């Protein structure tokens, strides 16, 4: 089975970047979130470690951009726009402010971290239920 989640996520990120460049921030944020979800699922099935690391680096950047857009939209779109000089101060103010987006961001980060296997599980064939049943039948 081919891992179709990563190409699908890349297509969504491309659309998100296009929407971001045209300053359609609500659409861009929605597309970034959908792409991040697909990247998380795709990472579970990705076996190539070098590719996993590259994807994780990109996902981190996309997540930061989604956070910037979320902060920008929560402020009502005021300022120089996300990614400009106002976004770094907005992020600092947001950490002090209301927790709606913080909860959403921590949920997204938690889902991403749960999708990442950091160590090799210690599972042996004897631990797998029903392995011997196939030989008996």
Beta strands, then each sheet from edge to edge (+ up, - down):
end
